[in-house]
Amino acid sequence: MKKVLFTLLAIAGTQTLVMAQKVQTATIKTTIACDHCKTCGSCGARIEEALYKQKGIKRVDIDDKQMEIKVVYNTEKTTLDQIRNTIANNGFNADDVKAPAEALAKLDGCCRGEAE
């Protein structure tokens, strides 16, 4: 009986370890020009909505003061490069991936760093 119980516990522990390896957390450096990113429909909501539409995204936290986006994601469903590209395609630099001009043009002026 002890042997069976030990085997079941070992299997459960291995499965938990494998599951933990599939979920990763990445902190992506970005440039946020305004101080209301979390409430601005052009900034935070745009980034969060785009990322949550991407398969495998578990959580998105935007820290406008640190200019970081923390993303928890499933590595079997998406990659860090795909996440960076999603952020960049919504008008914000993501580590070394620069936002294209056409994505920047869709942002409000404050989000582009222009005076209001």
N, C-alpha and C positions, 0 to 999 in steps of 0.2 A: 504494500500500500504506500509506504514512504517513497519507494522508487517511482511509482506512477505519479504521485503528487509532485515530487522533485522534477520529473520530466515535464509535467504540465507547466510548472512555474518557469522552467528554463525556456520552454517554447514561448510562453507569454512574454517573458523578458526580452527575448530575441525579436519578437514581432514589434514590441514597443520601441526598441532600438532602431529597427529598420524604418518604422514610421517616422521617428524623430529625424532621421537622416534625409527624408524626403521634404521636410519643411525647413526652410532656411529664412533667415532675416538678413536683409541688406539695408545699409544706410547709404543713400545716394545724395551726393552733394549737388546743389542746384543754386540758381541765382533768383532770389525773390526780391523784386524792387519795392513792393508796397508792404505796409504793415498790417494788412487785414486779410491776408491770404486765406485763412480758414473760413472766413465768411463771404469772401468775394466770389461771385459766380463765375468770374473770368479766371480766377486762380485755382484755389483749393478745390472747389466743387468740380471744376473741369478735370483736374488731375485725378481726383478720387473716382469720379464717374468713369473715366477712361480706363483706369487701372482695374476697378472692380468688374468691368466688362470683360477683362482679360481672364482667360481660364487659369485657375491655380492661385489667384490672389486671395489671400486670407485676411489681410489687414493692411491699412494704409494710414500712416501718421505723418502729418506735415508739421514741421517745426520751422516757422518762418523766421524766428530769431537766430537759429543756428544755420538756417538755409539748408535744411536737410529733409529728405523724405525717407521715412523708414517703411519698408515693405516686407511683410511676411508672406511667403509664397511656397507653393509646392513645386519642387524641382522637376517632377515628372510631367508637369503640365505647362510650365513656362520657364524661360531662362532669364537671367539677369540682363542680358543684352536686349531681349524683347521688352523687358520692363523699362530700361533706359530709353529705348526707341519710342515707346508709348508716351513717356514723359516729354521727350524732345518734340514729338509730333503734336503735342498740345501746347507748345510755346515756351518750354522751360528747358534749360540745359540740364543734362543728367550725367554727372561725372564728366567724362571726356566727350560725350555726345552732345553736339551743339544743336540748338533748336533751329529749324529752317526758317527763313525769312517769312514764308507764307503762314507758318504757324504763329510766329510772333505778331504778325499783322492782325490776327484775329483776337488778340488780347486787348483789354481796356488799356488806355494810355497809362494809368497808374501802374499797371502790371508790367508795362514795358519800361518803366522808369521815367516817363514823361511827366512834367509838371501838370497839375490839374487845372 
